[in-house]
Amino acid sequence: MQTNYDSIVVNFVQKKKGHFILVSDDALFEKTFLAMLKTLALTEDSLTLATLDTLILKVKENIEYGNFPLVILELFLKGNYNIEKIKELKNIFKNIKIICLTNEIDRDKIAHILEYGADNVIVKPVSINSLIQKIAFTVKSSGLSKLVDKCKELIENNNLEEAESIVNKILKIKPDSSIAYILKGDIFKKRNKIKEAEECYLEASKRSKLYLEPLKKLVELHEAIGDLEKKLAYLKRLDKLSPLNYNRKIEIGKTYIDLDKVDEGKEYLDEAVKQIKKYSQEILASTLMDIALKIKDKVPHLSSKYIEEAINFKADLLNINDLWMFNELGILLRKQGKWEEAARYYQKALKIAPADSHLHYNIALAYLEGNKPYKALDFAQKALDLDPELPLKGENIAYNLAYIFYRSHKVIEAQKMLSLCFQQNPRHAKAIELARKLRG
């Protein structure tokens, strides 16, 4: 039986020609998404997989085909911090919807993402039901949306009486509508009724505490009339709600200086510079990783140096989204026989994600390659303690764990891991050979 959320998503695809464009390197999320389509009896044709390089082209093609694109984009993707990509998409394609994907996030980052144009945020991992709900909330269109669009058009063309009539209609349908009060404020502003416009924007802000648009309107209003004190007050309220916007901090600093409060202005300008430096670190680390990935097959030793540089450059900015960098480096170092360096970098990553079972597993492999089976056993056991399902996540994972147990003279545990390997691939050649050895 379909839920209301199910119906909204199905209706989006089948009636409104909605089309999903996914930009992600997360195989588990892609698998979950495909399972969601199957659950809703939607075909895989409703999904396009894209890269950052092809995303704009894919969106443009879908619009030309008459589709309504919903972009689902990783916030962090192979070192790229895609906040500017969200803004770029919204600037090019005004009416598309964007959902941002991320592993973990705080309120400040969510505010920043939404302010840059994302329509929703999904924190992974996510269940099928939660995914359906998030998409439903994102694409759900109320009967008010057409009225709002029409009203904006009328205000822009100075048809203020007709626009006012539409605002009144919206308020009858939804008396607590923030957007209605913003539109009402825009009408008063066009009529040069500043006090009434301010009251409407304030009312809009009261009705939706985390909605930034009313405060932005108040900033614009008081800038237009030269009231710098009030402009500054609303800029600071915006900064409190969304503190990661360095452009706003620059504007606050400038406004303080325009008010001859240089010390206060410098404080905000310095904070903006700090945020820009952090952003620059993200860009440089991303560039270094891009170089490393392009040359890793040809010159792995040089590739690993670029990855080390990227990791060292990010320093205190490293977070769970950067684990892939350590994994890439560890694989390259192990291929070069540098298992000690690989183990050292994996253990550095543990400071970021101490409960990551795959990290412990990779450290175990590094020690195994260094002929340290008992050290490998310690980390293999920790990986299994953290995630008992780990051996079922790949036949080679199960085999490698079996081999670690075998080398550590843990026969029963080795046999158990082999059985899990054979469940996934009964013809696994190395596992068959190891099974012979275990039988004596």
Secondary structure, DSSP 8 states (H G I E B T S, - for coil): ---HHHHHHHHHHHTS-EEEEEE---HHHHHHHHHHHHHTT--GGGEEE--TTTHHHHHHHHHHTT-EEEEEEESEETTEETHHHHHHHHHH-TT-EEEEEES---HHHHHHHHHTT-SEEEESS--HHHHHHHHHHHH---THHHHHHHHHHHHHTT-HHHHHHHHHHHHHH-TT-HHHHHHHHHHHHHTT-HHHHHHHHHHHHHH-TT--HHHHHHHHHHHHTT-HHHHHHHHHHHHHHSTT-HHHHHHHHHHHHHTT-HHHHHHHHHHHHHHHHHHHHHHHHHHHHHHHHHHTTT-HHHHHHHHHHHHHHHGGG--GGGHHHHHHHHHHHHHTT-HHHHHHHHHHHHTT-TT-HHHHHHHHHHHHHTT-HHHHHHHHHHHHHH-TTGGGG-HHHHHHHHHHHHHTT-HHHHHHHHHHHHHH-TT-HHHHHHHHHHH-
